[in-house]
Amino acid sequence: MNDFHIHSNFSFDSSTPIEKYVDFANNSGYSSLCFTEHDMILESDEFLSNYLQNIKKFNIGKQINVFAGIEIEINKISSLNIKIYNELDFILCSFHQNSKTPIDYYINFYKLLSESKDLDRIDSIAHIDFPLRYSNFAESFFDNFEQNSFFYIEKILDIIIKNRISLEINIENFLSSYKEISFKFWKKLIEIYKNKNGFLFTFGSDSHSLDDFVLATNKRKIVLQELNLIEEVFVSYKKHKIV
């Protein structure tokens, strides 16, 4: 069992030390964790070095592997210094945009991916279900936005598969008040992905606190059963290689 989307106190929106996650994971059946801090870790060499040293020390005498990653917006991937890229294990790319509609979101998402010259630097894509975070979109998604949205989602999946980029299953929306819509969305997306011969998945709890991590761990089995996925489909990365 692994989790490749966790935020610690090296991210601006978390105050939880890495140690608390690792201690819980050691007693909960995890084989690996990857911390995907926001790009604030790039603000200074000292901050990045401190982060990497913290990750390194948790790989000494522990039962699980702890990896260093970053969550970065797709349009910023080109600014990631190659030296820093090589020091990290995992690049999780996301696209946070409050678009007017889900269709606009997916058009913009597709455009960024299709125009990117740095797809080889992306290990996994997060938040492909981002519009479902918002009640006005979630409630009406399958009435008003499904067909046109999935037209562009399919194009996004084609790019991901062609470039051997993993697709993240992020548990966050499955724990929301719109979980039934999220399950419906993901069942369709996974079917399309597999029919296109997509098979690379990463799992992300998107934890920002230990409580988030505990809840995701407790609900994980139920979510995967509903999606008809098994733990073995989720890959881990070390120095951007699947291990």
N, C-alpha and C positions, 0 to 999 in steps of 0.2 A: 504494500500500500504506500502510495506517495502523494505528495501535495506540492505542486509547482506554481503556487500563487499565494504568497504570504507576505504581509507587511509587518515589520517590526518598528522599534523606535528609531530606526534609520530612515523612516518615511515620515513626512510631515503630519500625516493623519493617523499615526499610531503611537502609543506610548508603551507598548509591550516589548520587553527585552527578548532577544533571540532565545536566551536560556529558558524562558518559561515555555515557549513552544517546544523546544527540544526535549525538555524534561517530560512534558506530557506525551509527546510522540514516542519517546523511548518506552513508555509503559502502555502504548495503545496500538501496537502492531504495525507501526510505520517502518518502512525500509529506507526512505529518503524524503527530505524536505528541500525545497528551494525557496529562498527569500527573494522576492521580486520587488525591491524597493523602487520608489519613484525616482525620477531623474535628478532629484536634489542631491543624490550621492555623487553626482558629477560636478557639483559646484566648486569643489576644491580637491586637490590631490590628497590633502590630509584627511578629509572626510571619507573619501573613497578608500584610502589605505586603512583607516580605522575599521571601516565596514568589512573589508576583505580579511583583515586580521582576526576580527571577531568570528567570521565564518570558519576560518582555518582552525581556530582553537577548539571549536565544537566538533571537529572531526577527530580529535584526539581522545581515545578511550571511550568513545560513544558506540552505541549499538547501531546507529543509523548514519547514513551519509547526509551531510549538510552542504548544499550548493549555494553559490552566489549568483544572483540574477538581478535583472532590472525590468521594470515595466515602463515602457516608453511609447509615446505616441508614434504612429506610423510616419507622420510627416517630420519627425525629428531623428529618425533612424540614420539618415545620411550624416548627421552631425556627430555621431558616435565615433570617437577616436579609435582607430584600429588597435592601438596598444591597450586601451581600456577594454575593448571588445574581447581581446585575447585573455584578459585577466578574469573575465566573467565566464560562468558556465552556461548561462541561459539568457536569451533575449525574448521577452514576452511583449509583443506589440499589441497595442490597443488603440481604439478610436473613440474618444469621448466627445461627442458633438450633439448639442441640443438642437437638432434639426426641426424644421416645421412639421415634417411627417416622417414616418419610418422609411418611406420610399426615398425621400431626399437624403436621409442618413445613408442608405445602402448605395445610392448613386455616388455620393461623395466618398464612401468607403471604397467602392470599386475603383473609382477614379484614382484615388491615392495609391492603391495597390498596383493598378495597371501601369501607372506612370513612374513607379519607384524603380530606381536603379540599384537598390540595395536589398532586394529580396533574399539574397544569400546570407544576409545578416540576421534574418528573422527565424527564430526557432519555433515559435508558436503564436497563434492569433487568439486574442482574448475578446470577450464581450461582443460576439457576433449577434447576441440577443439584446444589445444595449437599449433599443427603443422600448422594450417590454418593462423597463424600470419605471416607466411613467404611466400612471393609471389611465390617462386619456387615450394613449396609444394601445396599451395592453387590452383594455376592455373592448376596443373596436378593431383590433388587428385582423381577426379572421373575417370580419364583415367588410372592412374598407381597404385594407392594406396588403392582404396576403398575396394575391396574384402578382402584382407589380413588384412587391418587395422580394419575393422569391425568384423573380426573373434575374435580379441583380445579385441576390445571394448565390444563385447557381454560378454566376460569372466569378464571384469571389472564391467559391469553392474550387473552381477550375484552376485559378491561379495558385491557390494553396497547394492543391494536389500536384500540379506540375512542378512546383518548386520544393516539394517535400517539406512543407511547413505543417506543423501539427495544428490541430483544431482543439482549442480548450473547451472542456466541459466545466463551466463555472457554476458552482452550486448555489450562488446567491439568489437568483431569481426563483429557484425551486423552493426556497424558504420564505418567499414573499406571499402577500395576499393574492397574487395573481399566478400562483404556482400551477394551477390547472392549465392556464393559457400557455405558460412556459413549457410544460410537458408536451402539450399538443404541438407547439412550435418545434421543439427539439426532436420529437419523434419523426416529424416530417423531414427536418434538416438532416438527421442522422441517416435516414433511409436514402435520401438523395446523395449524400456524401459517400455512403457505402456502394451505391449503384454506380458511382463514378470511380470506384476502386480506391476511395479514400479509406485509410486505415490508421493513420497516426493521430492519437489523442493525447492530450495532457489533462490532468485533473487540477482544478483550482478551487480552493475554498474561499479565496479572496479575503482571508482573515485579516482584520485590523486589531484584533484583541484576542486574548486567550479564550474568552467566552465565545467568540465567533468560531474559533478553531475547534473547541469542544462540541459546539452545536453541529458544525459541519461533519465532524467525525461521527457523531451519534446518528445523524440523518443520512449519512453517505450510502449505506447499504440499501435503504429504502428507495432513494433516488435512483441508484444504478439499476435496481430491479425494475423500476417503472420504465426506465429507458432501455431495458434489455441489454445492458452492458455489463461486462465483468471486469474485475480489477486488472486482469492481464492485458487489457487493451491500452492501458495508460503507460506511456513511456517516460523515462527519466533522461536527463541530459547532463553530461559532464564535458566541459570545454566544447559545447555546441555539438557534441556527438551523442547519439542515442546509446545508452548503456543498459 
